[in-house]
Structures are given as structure tokens and as C-alpha cells.
């Protein structure tokens, strides 16, 4: 068996870039705090200090960038000398978390750590050409189940406590499970477009005619699936007509309060010159994917031409559930029973119950899941939903229904 790499030379190259950015950000934070705390009269806000102070920060930044440049060149040559070993689950988890936090920036700078959207099985990319796809899937069925993971995760992290919803549904219901792997730091709409294109290619290249397609979206993955449906239907793709069921597992349809709180903190810190550098630091740690979770932005027009850290209170366009598709919502609460104030505020620790069930105080923004297609799990958190047997029991029932 080939040895599986925890880190590759290219990873060290990419991580050195991220580390350099972090050091530069900390230096600029220290400089900004000292500058603004000084409050020199007559100096423009954000102006660099004169004299010894300005020289010290210039030297620190210069040395940091020279060291980073040397590491960049050395590790770039090292990566070309050694072949890449097969990846490990530990490496995949680290890259997935990094992409969730900084994936948009990694993609913008062409980092080798930026995850490319693709469909996979057993952690291996599926070739979306007919001949190669037939060789890659041993027993292709006519019923496909596609699973979309959440923020800061990879397709390998569907497996929790020895259980994988996709593998279990494939075993029990005879469908073929396919897993989406994507950079969760990109805008949700960008991943939605990519997901739609990948599904169209998959259906077109599948070795046997596809009779039915179902999608299971976990957390952010459910939002990516809704976005994909919109863009696939708008482009006239064939795969949306094959979708029979769309199941949302702890998907924040109305957004995530934690991100809204972070945005409010940004505005408060940014309004005071003494703390404005802290606001910039906080913004640098939140990718486009994370800020899209503020109000569940699913479309390009929800963010294009707007400052994602600005004070605008505009809500995104309402995107209804797909017509003609059986849509289900599964939520959880850490409390022993549903209906408490704690449920409304934090739900499973990340997603409140109302958001996971598509409810909204404005009736026009509510998604309207039928009561028979909603389920609430008690005494479980966001990650518990991936491994608890009672959750799988509900999923098996829903996906097994005609």
C-alpha cells in the first residue's frame, strides 16, 4: 500500500504564504493600534507615523517579506523535486478548514491549497467522461444520491464515529452515493454554479441512464445545493428535472446569528480609530463563504458590487424551494426539548431551529416546508447530526419514501 502523506511539499509552500500574511497582518495591527492610540493632532487617520516609529515598522515589514520571498522560492523548487504522495484524511481536514477561513484569498492568489470543486467517491475525483467514469464506478446504478458537505469540511468528513450517511443509504436503499468536494471559502453562488455544471456533466457521462437524483446538503452544503438548482434550471440543464428529493441537514436557510454578531462587532470596532485595526484583522479571518452565511446569500447579485463588510442592511433576494421536488428539513437543538428561547437563539450550537427549518418572521421569506417533512432532534449539536443513529433513521425513511 502506498504511504499516505500528511503534508506535501506544495502544502509547505502554501502554508508559508499564509503564515507570511498572518505575520504581516499582526505587524500592521500593532502599528495601527500604536498609531491610533497616540492620537497625534493634525495627522490624517490611518497615516503612518514619522521618525523612529515609522522606520521600525518599515524594517519589520521589509524583513518579513524578504524572508517570506526566500521561503517561497526555496519551497517552490522543493515541490518540483518530490512527487506528491496520496493524501491522508488528516491533511484533507486541515486543507478544508483553511479553505473555509481563507479559501477566497487562496483562490485569488493561485495557491496550491485552494480546493477545486469536483465530485468524488472514497476521496478520489470522478472523471466526468463516459469511458473513464464507467471504469471508476464498479456498479453504477440508475439512482444517484449526491452529498454536499458544510463549511470548513471535506467530503471525507461525512464519516463520523464510524458512520457515513451516504455509504449507509447506498447500502440500504441501493442508490449510488457521490460526494461533492468544494472550497467553502468561496461565495456560495460561485460554488452553486460549479456544482450545477458538475452535476450536468455527471448525468451526461453516467454509464447507465439516470432515473432519479437526490441531494443531501449538510449545513452550508444545503445552501450550495439551492444555489445550484437555481443556476442549473436557469441554464436549461437536464439534471434538475431528475431531482426527486432535496434533504437539508442543519442548513441555515435564514443565516447564522454568529456571523451577524461578528459583522456588528466589525462595525463597532471600525467606528473607533483606536480599535479600527482590530476590525480589519477580524475581517481578514472571514472568507466570502463565511460572510455569505450572515443572511444566506445564494445568488451573485446578493454580493456583487457590494462591500461585504459594509453597513448595508439589505437582505438577499428570496429564493423559493424548487417546485416539483420533495424538500425536507432536519434540525437539532442542544436542549432536551424544542421550543425554548435557547432553541431560537443557538439551536444546535451554530444554526437556530427557525433557520434550519426555513422559518422567518417575515412570511414572504419563509420557505414553507410541510410539517410532515420537518424533524427536530433534541440533545444533539451540529456535528452530532452526522453520526447519530436516530438521524440516520429519519434520512433512511425520507429517502426511501415514494
C-alpha positions as a Markdown table, in Angstrom:
| # | Residue | x | y | z |
|---|---|---|---|---|
| 1 | Unk | 0.0 | 0.0 | 0.0 |
| 2 | Unk | 1.4 | 3.5 | -0.9 |
| 3 | Unk | 2.3 | 5.6 | 2.1 |
| 4 | Unk | -0.2 | 8.4 | 2.6 |
| 5 | Unk | 1.1 | 11.9 | 3.1 |
| 6 | Unk | 0.1 | 14.1 | 6.0 |
| 7 | Unk | 1.8 | 17.1 | 4.2 |
| 8 | Unk | 3.2 | 17.6 | 0.8 |
| 9 | Unk | 6.0 | 19.9 | -0.3 |
| 10 | Unk | 3.3 | 22.0 | -2.1 |
| 11 | Unk | 1.5 | 22.3 | 1.2 |
| 12 | Unk | 4.5 | 23.7 | 2.9 |
| 13 | Unk | 4.8 | 26.2 | 0.1 |
| 14 | Unk | 1.2 | 27.3 | 0.5 |
| 15 | Unk | 1.3 | 27.4 | 4.3 |
| 16 | Unk | 4.4 | 29.6 | 4.2 |
| 17 | Unk | 2.4 | 32.1 | 2.2 |
| 18 | Unk | -0.5 | 32.0 | 4.8 |
| 19 | Unk | 2.0 | 32.4 | 7.6 |
| 20 | Unk | 3.6 | 35.4 | 6.0 |
| 21 | Unk | 0.3 | 37.0 | 5.5 |
| 22 | Unk | -0.5 | 36.5 | 9.2 |
| 23 | Unk | 2.8 | 37.9 | 10.4 |
| 24 | Unk | 2.3 | 41.0 | 8.1 |
| 25 | Unk | -1.2 | 41.4 | 9.4 |
| 26 | Unk | 0.0 | 41.3 | 13.1 |
| 27 | Unk | 2.7 | 43.9 | 12.4 |
| 28 | Unk | 0.2 | 46.2 | 10.7 |
| 29 | Unk | -2.2 | 45.6 | 13.6 |
| 30 | Unk | 0.4 | 46.6 | 16.2 |
| 31 | Unk | 1.4 | 49.6 | 14.1 |
| 32 | Unk | -2.3 | 50.7 | 13.7 |
| 33 | Unk | -3.0 | 50.3 | 17.4 |
| 34 | Unk | 0.1 | 52.3 | 18.4 |
| 35 | Unk | -0.6 | 55.0 | 15.8 |
| 36 | Unk | -4.2 | 55.5 | 16.7 |
| 37 | Unk | -3.6 | 55.3 | 20.5 |
| 38 | Unk | -1.1 | 58.2 | 20.0 |
| 39 | Unk | -3.7 | 60.4 | 18.6 |
| 40 | Unk | -1.2 | 63.0 | 17.2 |
| 41 | Unk | -3.1 | 66.2 | 16.3 |
| 42 | Unk | -3.2 | 67.2 | 12.7 |
| 43 | Unk | -2.4 | 63.7 | 11.5 |
| 44 | Unk | -4.8 | 62.1 | 9.0 |
| 45 | Unk | -6.5 | 59.0 | 10.2 |
| 46 | Unk | -4.5 | 55.9 | 9.1 |
| 47 | Unk | -1.3 | 57.8 | 8.3 |
| 48 | Unk | 2.0 | 56.1 | 9.1 |
| 49 | Unk | 3.9 | 57.6 | 12.0 |
| 50 | Unk | 7.0 | 59.6 | 11.2 |
| 51 | Unk | 10.5 | 59.2 | 12.6 |
| 52 | Unk | 11.8 | 56.2 | 14.5 |
| 53 | Unk | 8.3 | 54.6 | 14.9 |
| 54 | Unk | 7.7 | 54.5 | 11.1 |
| 55 | Unk | 11.2 | 53.3 | 10.4 |
| 56 | Unk | 10.8 | 50.4 | 12.9 |
| 57 | Unk | 7.6 | 49.1 | 11.2 |
| 58 | Unk | 9.1 | 49.6 | 7.7 |
| 59 | Unk | 12.1 | 47.5 | 8.7 |
| 60 | Unk | 9.9 | 44.8 | 10.3 |
| 61 | Unk | 7.7 | 44.6 | 7.2 |
| 62 | Unk | 10.7 | 44.6 | 4.9 |
| 63 | Unk | 12.5 | 41.8 | 6.7 |
| 64 | Unk | 9.3 | 39.7 | 6.9 |
| 65 | Unk | 8.7 | 40.0 | 3.2 |
| 66 | Unk | 12.3 | 39.2 | 2.3 |
| 67 | Unk | 12.2 | 36.1 | 4.5 |
| 68 | Unk | 8.9 | 35.1 | 3.0 |
| 69 | Unk | 10.2 | 35.6 | -0.5 |
| 70 | Unk | 13.2 | 33.4 | 0.2 |
| 71 | Unk | 11.0 | 30.6 | 1.6 |
| 72 | Unk | 8.6 | 31.0 | -1.3 |
| 73 | Unk | 11.4 | 30.4 | -3.8 |
| 74 | Unk | 13.0 | 27.5 | -1.9 |
| 75 | Unk | 9.8 | 25.6 | -1.3 |
| 76 | Unk | 8.7 | 26.2 | -4.8 |
| 77 | Unk | 11.8 | 24.4 | -6.0 |
| 78 | Unk | 11.4 | 21.7 | -3.4 |
| 79 | Unk | 7.9 | 20.9 | -4.6 |
| 80 | Unk | 9.2 | 20.3 | -8.2 |
| 81 | Unk | 11.8 | 17.8 | -6.9 |
| 82 | Unk | 9.5 | 15.5 | -5.0 |
| 83 | Unk | 6.4 | 13.7 | -6.3 |
| 84 | Unk | 3.2 | 14.0 | -4.3 |
| 85 | Unk | 2.2 | 11.1 | -2.2 |
| 86 | Unk | -1.5 | 10.1 | -1.8 |
| 87 | Unk | -3.3 | 12.4 | 0.5 |
| 88 | Unk | -4.4 | 11.5 | 4.1 |
| 89 | Unk | -7.7 | 12.3 | 5.9 |
| 90 | Unk | -5.7 | 14.4 | 8.3 |
| 91 | Unk | -4.3 | 16.5 | 5.5 |
| 92 | Unk | -7.7 | 16.8 | 3.9 |
| 93 | Unk | -9.2 | 18.1 | 7.1 |
| 94 | Unk | -6.5 | 20.7 | 7.5 |
| 95 | Unk | -6.9 | 22.0 | 4.0 |
| 96 | Unk | -10.7 | 22.0 | 4.3 |
| 97 | Unk | -10.5 | 24.2 | 7.4 |
| 98 | Unk | -8.0 | 26.5 | 5.8 |
| 99 | Unk | -10.2 | 26.9 | 2.7 |
| 100 | Unk | -13.2 | 27.6 | 4.8 |
| 101 | Unk | -11.4 | 30.5 | 6.5 |
| 102 | Unk | -9.3 | 31.8 | 3.6 |
| 103 | Unk | -10.5 | 29.9 | 0.5 |
| 104 | Unk | -11.4 | 33.0 | -1.5 |
| 105 | Unk | -7.9 | 34.5 | -0.9 |
| 106 | Unk | -6.2 | 31.2 | -1.7 |
| 107 | Unk | -8.0 | 31.0 | -5.0 |
| 108 | Unk | -7.3 | 34.7 | -5.8 |
| 109 | Unk | -3.5 | 34.2 | -5.4 |
| 110 | Unk | -3.4 | 30.9 | -7.2 |
| 111 | Unk | -2.4 | 28.9 | -4.1 |
| 112 | Unk | -1.9 | 25.2 | -4.5 |
| 113 | Unk | -4.0 | 24.8 | -1.3 |
| 114 | Unk | -7.2 | 26.2 | -2.9 |
| 115 | Unk | -9.6 | 23.3 | -3.3 |
| 116 | Unk | -11.0 | 22.8 | -6.8 |
| 117 | Unk | -14.7 | 21.8 | -6.9 |
| 118 | Unk | -15.2 | 18.3 | -8.0 |
| 119 | Unk | -17.3 | 15.2 | -7.4 |
| 120 | Unk | -15.6 | 12.3 | -5.6 |
| 121 | Unk | -16.1 | 8.7 | -4.3 |
| 122 | Unk | -13.9 | 7.3 | -1.5 |
| 123 | Unk | -11.9 | 10.6 | -1.6 |
| 124 | Unk | -11.0 | 10.1 | -5.2 |
| 125 | Unk | -12.1 | 12.5 | -8.0 |
| 126 | Unk | -14.6 | 11.1 | -10.5 |
| 127 | Unk | -13.6 | 11.6 | -14.2 |
| 128 | Unk | -16.6 | 13.1 | -15.9 |
| 129 | Unk | -16.1 | 11.4 | -19.3 |
| 130 | Unk | -18.2 | 8.4 | -20.1 |
| 131 | Unk | -15.4 | 5.8 | -20.7 |
| 132 | Unk | -13.3 | 6.8 | -17.7 |
| 133 | Unk | -16.4 | 7.2 | -15.4 |
| 134 | Unk | -17.5 | 3.6 | -16.2 |
| 135 | Unk | -14.1 | 2.3 | -15.2 |
| 136 | Unk | -14.1 | 4.3 | -12.0 |
| 137 | Unk | -17.5 | 3.2 | -10.6 |
| 138 | Unk | -17.8 | -0.6 | -10.2 |
| 139 | Unk | -21.6 | -1.0 | -10.1 |
| 140 | Unk | -23.3 | 2.2 | -11.3 |
| 141 | Unk | -27.0 | 2.4 | -10.5 |
| 142 | Unk | -29.7 | 4.5 | -12.1 |
| 143 | Unk | -30.5 | 6.2 | -8.8 |
| 144 | Unk | -27.9 | 8.8 | -7.6 |
| 145 | Unk | -27.5 | 10.4 | -4.2 |
| 146 | Unk | -25.2 | 13.4 | -4.1 |
| 147 | Unk | -24.0 | 14.7 | -0.7 |
| 148 | Unk | -22.7 | 18.3 | -0.2 |
| 149 | Unk | -20.6 | 19.0 | 3.0 |
| 150 | Unk | -20.5 | 22.1 | 5.2 |
| 151 | Unk | -18.2 | 25.0 | 5.9 |
| 152 | Unk | -14.5 | 24.1 | 6.7 |
| 153 | Unk | -15.2 | 20.5 | 5.8 |
| 154 | Unk | -14.4 | 18.0 | 3.1 |
| 155 | Unk | -16.3 | 15.0 | 1.6 |
| 156 | Unk | -14.3 | 12.7 | 3.9 |
| 157 | Unk | -15.8 | 14.2 | 7.0 |
| 158 | Unk | -19.2 | 12.8 | 6.3 |
| 159 | Unk | -17.8 | 9.8 | 8.2 |
| 160 | Unk | -18.3 | 10.3 | 12.0 |
| 161 | Unk | -18.0 | 7.7 | 14.7 |
| 162 | Unk | -17.7 | 5.0 | 12.0 |
| 163 | Unk | -20.9 | 6.0 | 10.3 |
| 164 | Unk | -21.3 | 7.8 | 6.9 |
| 165 | Unk | -24.9 | 8.7 | 5.9 |
| 166 | Unk | -24.1 | 8.4 | 2.2 |
| 167 | Unk | -22.5 | 4.9 | 2.5 |
| 168 | Unk | -25.3 | 3.7 | 4.7 |
| 169 | Unk | -28.0 | 4.9 | 2.3 |
| 170 | Unk | -26.2 | 3.3 | -0.6 |
| 171 | Unk | -26.1 | 0.0 | 1.3 |
| 172 | Unk | -29.7 | 0.1 | 2.5 |
| 173 | Unk | -31.5 | 1.7 | -0.4 |
| 174 | Unk | -29.4 | 0.6 | -3.4 |
| 175 | Unk | -28.6 | 4.1 | -4.7 |
| 176 | Unk | -25.1 | 5.2 | -5.7 |
| 177 | Unk | -23.6 | 7.9 | -3.4 |
| 178 | Unk | -21.5 | 10.7 | -4.9 |
| 179 | Unk | -19.8 | 13.3 | -2.8 |
| 180 | Unk | -19.2 | 17.0 | -3.6 |
| 181 | Unk | -15.8 | 18.4 | -2.6 |
| 182 | Unk | -15.5 | 22.2 | -2.8 |
| 183 | Unk | -13.7 | 25.3 | -1.4 |
| 184 | Unk | -16.2 | 26.5 | 1.2 |
| 185 | Unk | -14.4 | 29.9 | 1.5 |
| 186 | Unk | -15.7 | 30.9 | -2.0 |
| 187 | Unk | -19.0 | 32.7 | -2.4 |
| 188 | Unk | -21.9 | 30.3 | -2.1 |
| 189 | Unk | -23.2 | 31.3 | -5.5 |
| 190 | Unk | -19.8 | 30.6 | -7.1 |
| 191 | Unk | -19.9 | 27.1 | -5.7 |
| 192 | Unk | -23.6 | 26.8 | -6.7 |
| 193 | Unk | -22.7 | 27.5 | -10.3 |
| 194 | Unk | -19.8 | 25.0 | -10.2 |
| 195 | Unk | -22.0 | 22.3 | -8.5 |
| 196 | Unk | -24.7 | 22.7 | -11.2 |
| 197 | Unk | -22.1 | 22.3 | -14.0 |
| 198 | Unk | -20.6 | 19.3 | -12.3 |
| 199 | Unk | -24.0 | 17.6 | -11.9 |
| 200 | Unk | -24.8 | 18.2 | -15.6 |
| 201 | Unk | -21.5 | 16.6 | -16.6 |
| 202 | Unk | -22.1 | 13.7 | -14.2 |
| 203 | Unk | -25.6 | 12.9 | -15.5 |
| 204 | Unk | -24.4 | 13.2 | -19.1 |
| 205 | Unk | -21.4 | 10.8 | -18.6 |
| 206 | Unk | -23.0 | 8.3 | -16.2 |
| 207 | Unk | -22.6 | 4.8 | -17.6 |
| 208 | Unk | -26.4 | 4.0 | -17.3 |
| 209 | Unk | -29.4 | 6.3 | -17.8 |
| 210 | Unk | -30.1 | 8.2 | -14.6 |
| 211 | Unk | -33.7 | 7.7 | -13.5 |
| 212 | Unk | -33.6 | 9.6 | -10.2 |
| 213 | Unk | -31.3 | 12.1 | -8.5 |
| 214 | Unk | -31.5 | 13.1 | -4.8 |
| 215 | Unk | -29.3 | 15.6 | -2.9 |
| 216 | Unk | -28.4 | 15.7 | 0.8 |
| 217 | Unk | -26.9 | 19.0 | 1.9 |
| 218 | Unk | -25.3 | 19.5 | 5.3 |
| 219 | Unk | -25.1 | 23.0 | 6.7 |
| 220 | Unk | -23.6 | 25.3 | 4.1 |
| 221 | Unk | -23.9 | 22.4 | 1.6 |
| 222 | Unk | -27.7 | 22.8 | 1.6 |
| 223 | Unk | -27.3 | 26.4 | 0.6 |
| 224 | Unk | -24.9 | 25.4 | -2.2 |
| 225 | Unk | -27.5 | 22.9 | -3.4 |
| 226 | Unk | -30.3 | 25.5 | -3.5 |
| 227 | Unk | -28.0 | 27.9 | -5.5 |
| 228 | Unk | -27.0 | 25.0 | -7.8 |
| 229 | Unk | -30.7 | 24.3 | -8.5 |
| 230 | Unk | -31.3 | 27.9 | -9.4 |
| 231 | Unk | -28.4 | 28.2 | -11.8 |
| 232 | Unk | -28.9 | 24.7 | -13.3 |
| 233 | Unk | -32.5 | 25.5 | -14.1 |
| 234 | Unk | -31.7 | 28.9 | -15.5 |
| 235 | Unk | -29.1 | 27.4 | -17.8 |
| 236 | Unk | -31.5 | 24.8 | -19.1 |
| 237 | Unk | -29.6 | 21.9 | -17.6 |
| 238 | Unk | -31.2 | 18.4 | -17.7 |
| 239 | Unk | -30.3 | 17.3 | -14.1 |
| 240 | Unk | -32.8 | 19.5 | -12.3 |
| 241 | Unk | -35.6 | 17.5 | -14.0 |
| 242 | Unk | -34.2 | 14.3 | -12.5 |
| 243 | Unk | -34.2 | 15.6 | -8.9 |
| 244 | Unk | -36.9 | 13.9 | -6.8 |
| 245 | Unk | -35.8 | 14.8 | -3.2 |
| 246 | Unk | -33.7 | 17.5 | -1.6 |
| 247 | Unk | -32.9 | 17.0 | 2.1 |
| 248 | Unk | -31.4 | 19.8 | 4.2 |
| 249 | Unk | -29.5 | 18.7 | 7.3 |
| 250 | Unk | -29.0 | 21.7 | 9.7 |
| 251 | Unk | -28.9 | 24.1 | 6.8 |
| 252 | Unk | -29.1 | 27.8 | 7.9 |
| 253 | Unk | -31.7 | 29.0 | 5.4 |
| 254 | Unk | -32.2 | 32.3 | 7.2 |
| 255 | Unk | -28.5 | 32.8 | 8.0 |
| 256 | Unk | -26.3 | 32.3 | 11.1 |
| 257 | Unk | -26.6 | 34.7 | 14.1 |
| 258 | Unk | -22.9 | 34.2 | 14.9 |
| 259 | Unk | -21.8 | 35.8 | 11.6 |
| 260 | Unk | -24.3 | 38.6 | 12.1 |
| 261 | Unk | -22.8 | 39.2 | 15.6 |
| 262 | Unk | -19.3 | 39.2 | 14.0 |
| 263 | Unk | -20.4 | 41.8 | 11.5 |
| 264 | Unk | -21.9 | 44.0 | 14.2 |
| 265 | Unk | -18.6 | 43.8 | 16.1 |
| 266 | Unk | -16.7 | 44.8 | 13.0 |
| 267 | Unk | -18.9 | 47.9 | 12.6 |
| 268 | Unk | -18.5 | 48.9 | 16.3 |
| 269 | Unk | -14.7 | 48.4 | 16.2 |
| 270 | Unk | -14.3 | 50.1 | 12.9 |
| 271 | Unk | -16.2 | 53.2 | 14.1 |
| 272 | Unk | -13.4 | 54.0 | 16.6 |
| 273 | Unk | -10.0 | 54.9 | 15.2 |
| 274 | Unk | -8.3 | 53.3 | 18.2 |
| 275 | Unk | -9.9 | 49.9 | 17.5 |
| 276 | Unk | -10.2 | 50.0 | 13.7 |
| 277 | Unk | -7.2 | 47.8 | 13.2 |
| 278 | Unk | -8.9 | 45.1 | 15.2 |
| 279 | Unk | -11.9 | 45.3 | 12.9 |
| 280 | Unk | -9.6 | 44.8 | 9.8 |
| 281 | Unk | -8.0 | 41.8 | 11.5 |
| 282 | Unk | -11.4 | 40.2 | 12.1 |
| 283 | Unk | -12.4 | 40.8 | 8.5 |
| 284 | Unk | -9.3 | 39.2 | 7.2 |
| 285 | Unk | -10.1 | 36.0 | 9.1 |
| 286 | Unk | -13.6 | 35.6 | 7.5 |
| 287 | Unk | -13.9 | 34.4 | 3.9 |
| 288 | Unk | -16.5 | 35.3 | 1.4 |
| 289 | Unk | -18.2 | 32.0 | 2.2 |
| 290 | Unk | -18.5 | 32.8 | 5.9 |
| 291 | Unk | -19.9 | 36.3 | 5.3 |
| 292 | Unk | -22.4 | 34.8 | 2.9 |
| 293 | Unk | -23.8 | 32.9 | 5.9 |
| 294 | Unk | -24.8 | 36.2 | 7.5 |
| 295 | Unk | -28.2 | 36.2 | 5.7 |
| 296 | Unk | -27.8 | 33.1 | 3.5 |
| 297 | Unk | -26.7 | 34.8 | 0.2 |
| 298 | Unk | -27.3 | 32.3 | -2.6 |
| 299 | Unk | -27.0 | 34.4 | -5.7 |
| 300 | Unk | -24.3 | 36.5 | -7.4 |
| 301 | Unk | -26.5 | 39.7 | -7.2 |
| 302 | Unk | -26.5 | 39.3 | -3.4 |
| 303 | Unk | -22.9 | 40.3 | -3.2 |
| 304 | Unk | -21.6 | 41.7 | -6.5 |
| 305 | Unk | -20.9 | 45.4 | -6.3 |
| 306 | Unk | -21.3 | 45.4 | -2.5 |
| 307 | Unk | -18.9 | 45.8 | 0.4 |
| 308 | Unk | -19.5 | 42.5 | 2.3 |
| 309 | Unk | -18.2 | 44.3 | 5.4 |
| 310 | Unk | -20.3 | 47.4 | 4.9 |
| 311 | Unk | -23.2 | 48.6 | 7.0 |
| 312 | Unk | -25.9 | 47.9 | 4.4 |
| 313 | Unk | -29.0 | 46.2 | 5.9 |
| 314 | Unk | -30.3 | 44.9 | 2.6 |
| 315 | Unk | -31.4 | 41.3 | 2.8 |
| 316 | Unk | -30.7 | 38.9 | -0.1 |
| 317 | Unk | -33.3 | 38.0 | -2.7 |
| 318 | Unk | -35.7 | 35.3 | -1.6 |
| 319 | Unk | -35.0 | 32.1 | -3.4 |
| 320 | Unk | -38.0 | 29.7 | -3.0 |
| 321 | Unk | -37.7 | 25.9 | -2.8 |
| 322 | Unk | -37.7 | 24.1 | -6.1 |
| 323 | Unk | -41.2 | 23.3 | -7.5 |
| 324 | Unk | -42.0 | 19.7 | -8.0 |
| 325 | Unk | -39.3 | 18.4 | -5.7 |
| 326 | Unk | -40.0 | 16.9 | -2.2 |
| 327 | Unk | -37.9 | 19.1 | 0.2 |
| 328 | Unk | -37.2 | 18.1 | 3.7 |
| 329 | Unk | -35.6 | 19.9 | 6.7 |
| 330 | Unk | -33.9 | 18.3 | 9.6 |
| 331 | Unk | -32.8 | 20.5 | 12.6 |
| 332 | Unk | -31.4 | 19.9 | 16.1 |
| 333 | Unk | -31.2 | 21.6 | 19.5 |
| 334 | Unk | -28.8 | 21.1 | 22.3 |
| 335 | Unk | -31.7 | 21.3 | 24.7 |
| 336 | Unk | -33.7 | 18.4 | 26.0 |
| 337 | Unk | -36.8 | 19.7 | 24.3 |
| 338 | Unk | -37.7 | 22.1 | 21.4 |
| 339 | Unk | -39.4 | 25.4 | 21.8 |
| 340 | Unk | -37.2 | 27.2 | 24.3 |
| 341 | Unk | -35.5 | 30.6 | 24.0 |
| 342 | Unk | -32.2 | 28.7 | 23.7 |
| 343 | Unk | -33.5 | 26.9 | 20.6 |
| 344 | Unk | -34.4 | 30.2 | 18.9 |
| 345 | Unk | -31.0 | 31.7 | 19.7 |
| 346 | Unk | -28.5 | 28.9 | 19.1 |
| 347 | Unk | -30.3 | 25.7 | 18.2 |
| 348 | Unk | -27.7 | 23.1 | 17.6 |
| 349 | Unk | -24.9 | 25.5 | 18.7 |
| 350 | Unk | -24.5 | 27.1 | 15.3 |
| 351 | Unk | -27.8 | 27.1 | 13.5 |
| 352 | Unk | -31.1 | 28.1 | 15.3 |
| 353 | Unk | -34.1 | 25.9 | 14.8 |
| 354 | Unk | -36.0 | 28.5 | 12.8 |
| 355 | Unk | -33.2 | 29.0 | 10.3 |
| 356 | Unk | -32.7 | 25.2 | 9.9 |
| 357 | Unk | -36.5 | 24.7 | 9.3 |
| 358 | Unk | -36.8 | 27.6 | 6.8 |
| 359 | Unk | -39.0 | 29.7 | 9.1 |
| 360 | Unk | -38.8 | 33.5 | 9.2 |
| 361 | Unk | -40.7 | 36.3 | 11.0 |
| 362 | Unk | -41.4 | 37.8 | 7.5 |
| 363 | Unk | -43.9 | 35.3 | 5.9 |
| 364 | Unk | -42.6 | 36.2 | 2.4 |
| 365 | Unk | -39.1 | 34.9 | 3.4 |
| 366 | Unk | -40.3 | 31.7 | 4.9 |
| 367 | Unk | -39.7 | 28.6 | 2.8 |
| 368 | Unk | -42.8 | 26.6 | 3.9 |
| 369 | Unk | -41.5 | 23.1 | 4.5 |
| 370 | Unk | -44.6 | 20.9 | 5.1 |
| 371 | Unk | -44.8 | 19.8 | 8.7 |
| 372 | Unk | -44.6 | 16.1 | 7.7 |
| 373 | Unk | -41.2 | 16.9 | 6.1 |
| 374 | Unk | -39.6 | 18.5 | 9.2 |
| 375 | Unk | -37.8 | 16.8 | 12.0 |
| 376 | Unk | -36.1 | 18.1 | 15.2 |
| 377 | Unk | -33.5 | 16.2 | 17.1 |
| 378 | Unk | -33.0 | 17.1 | 20.8 |
| 379 | Unk | -29.9 | 16.9 | 23.0 |
| 380 | Unk | -27.6 | 17.0 | 20.0 |
| 381 | Unk | -25.2 | 19.5 | 18.5 |
| 382 | Unk | -24.4 | 20.5 | 14.9 |
| 383 | Unk | -21.8 | 17.7 | 14.4 |
| 384 | Unk | -23.9 | 15.1 | 16.2 |
| 385 | Unk | -26.2 | 15.2 | 13.2 |
| 386 | Unk | -23.6 | 13.3 | 11.1 |
| 387 | Unk | -23.4 | 10.3 | 13.4 |
| 388 | Unk | -26.5 | 9.8 | 15.5 |
| 389 | Unk | -28.5 | 6.7 | 14.6 |
| 390 | Unk | -31.8 | 8.4 | 15.1 |
| 391 | Unk | -30.8 | 11.0 | 12.4 |
| 392 | Unk | -29.9 | 8.2 | 10.0 |
| 393 | Unk | -33.3 | 6.5 | 10.7 |
| 394 | Unk | -35.1 | 9.7 | 9.6 |
| 395 | Unk | -32.9 | 10.1 | 6.5 |
| 396 | Unk | -33.5 | 6.4 | 5.5 |
| 397 | Unk | -37.2 | 6.8 | 5.9 |
| 398 | Unk | -37.3 | 10.1 | 3.9 |
| 399 | Unk | -35.1 | 8.8 | 1.0 |
| 400 | Unk | -36.9 | 5.5 | 1.0 |
| 401 | Unk | -40.4 | 7.1 | 0.5 |
| 402 | Unk | -42.0 | 7.1 | -2.9 |
